[in-house]
Amino acid sequence: MWKEKKAAIDAIEEKKDRIGDVADQIWEFAELSLMEEKSAKLYCKVLEEEGFQVEKGICGIKTAFSATFGKGRPVIGLLAEYDALSGLSQKAGSLVREEVVCGGNGHGCGHNLLGAGAFAAALGVKSYLEMSGQPGTVVLYGCPGEEGGAAKAFMARDGLWKSLDAALTWHPEDVNEVRTGSTNSCIQVQYKFTGIASHAAGAPEEGRSALDAVELMNIGVQFLREHMSDKARVHYAITDAGGRSANVVQPKASVLYMVRSNHVAEAVELQKRVDRIAEGAALMTDTTYERQFIDGLADTVSNHVLEQVLYDNFKELGVPSYTEEEFAYGDQLAATYPSRDNVPGIGAKYDREMKEQVEEMRRQTGHAMNAFLAPLYKGEAFQAGSTDVGDVSWLTPTAQIHVASWPNGCPGHSWQSVSCDRTEIGHKAAVHAGKVLAAAAIDLFVKPELIKEARAEFEKRTAGGYVCPIPADAVPVVPE
């Protein structure tokens, strides 16, 4: 089997310049969630050129797509993302804050690399299927709006992921590891209150303040905090305070709420309580309100069987290597932020022995780039962030890896990560991620017992059933 894997890995290596070029073009586009028209068009074009059958606008989402090669089972899905973040425009390879476009966008979460790495994996699996003649299908899914759109959750509502035998993906990070553990589920809703404008001094009794409604809603949620799970989180932002004239009873005001919990079913119930507080605020102020659902996503479900497959292949393939110039760049970039001495990795957070192992690996590397594979952690873990990969993991066995794309401790959603995303360090991460994912996928094609074991674990972990956070009539939107 290693011969077949090597051929797939060689196919990726042969295409590394194209993979890097795709990553760089997506970096240049830097399109925000659900607006990734150029990025989606580029992926569809190159995938068609590579022999994949492409379907655009899947699940009614304009910038989503699927690219399929092969026939029959098993069906392995690869997840690509390509949305950027606002306010993070940054010159590539720079060691100082330098905007390319004033106030422009940038790939602060490395999704230009994420999508390119998934593309690389698809190329490798396609090569294997062509060479082996084995039955099986690989599908690369273009998943827009991870940073504020939750396309994968909308796809989950439509049952898309149920057709897969397994799903694999990766994410840029400051460490090479297999990711495990759960994350927070998350629901975003915007409340737009409408009142009656009036002269605040001359005729205040005639006014009905929408801003008062927003403030009373916020106070109500503050009191709710004592009576919800300590694992839950509720965040808010006043998106429209009604204007700048204090002598006007504000007729319009809106607030965006984000409700989080470790379990999606709990988040859905907590969201209902927040909805009732909004209703109460409107009653108290004699105003009306419009509830606009923005997005929602579930917590992630671990699959240790798939994680072991990924780790075994990661260990076999090793980690990206760097030139002295790349090491030097990583060291200098790490000097621009305060968290450069953090001990990276999920296992280091939960296991003292693993933490010591990782610390020793960092010492041996001697540079800010973590050129080692962190030990595999197979316990239960929790990360407070949220990702719509969680919704995929509730409908099919799913696993992920991290590949070092930035120096140790590099803050996510930062100019430093944007700067590093369009360097050879970033290119190497995308190509290597593709190789690991492709090799793991080949194991799943060749060893059907692995899929059976992964499915058994999946069914045990998801026995309570998937509670979809997306209403039946909701469509993906970006908050105003």
WOHUSUL-V864656 format. One record per run of one state. SS is the DSSP state (A for helix, B for strand, O for the rest). FROM is the first residue (numbers start at 1). TO is the last residue. If there is no record, write none. Layout:
[[SS/FROM/TO] [SS/FROM/TO]]
//
This chain:
[[O/1/1] [A/2/14] [O/15/15] [A/16/29] [O/30/36] [A/37/49] [O/50/52] [B/53/56] [O/57/57] [A/58/60] [O/61/64] [B/65/71] [O/72/74] [B/75/80] [O/81/84] [B/85/85] [O/86/105] [B/106/106] [O/107/110] [A/111/132] [O/133/135] [B/136/142] [O/143/150] [A/151/157] [O/158/159] [A/160/163] [O/164/165] [B/166/173] [O/174/175] [B/176/179] [O/180/181] [B/182/183] [O/184/184] [B/185/194] [O/195/195] [B/196/196] [O/197/198] [B/199/199] [O/200/203] [A/204/206] [O/207/207] [B/208/208] [O/209/209] [A/210/227] [O/228/232] [B/233/240] [O/241/247] [B/248/248] [O/249/251] [B/252/261] [O/262/263] [A/264/285] [O/286/287] [B/288/297] [O/298/303] [A/304/317] [O/318/323] [A/324/334] [O/335/345] [A/346/350] [O/351/351] [A/352/365] [O/366/372] [B/373/373] [O/374/381] [B/382/383] [O/384/388] [A/389/393] [O/394/397] [B/398/404] [O/405/414] [A/415/421] [O/422/423] [A/424/446] [O/447/447] [A/448/461] [O/462/480]]
//
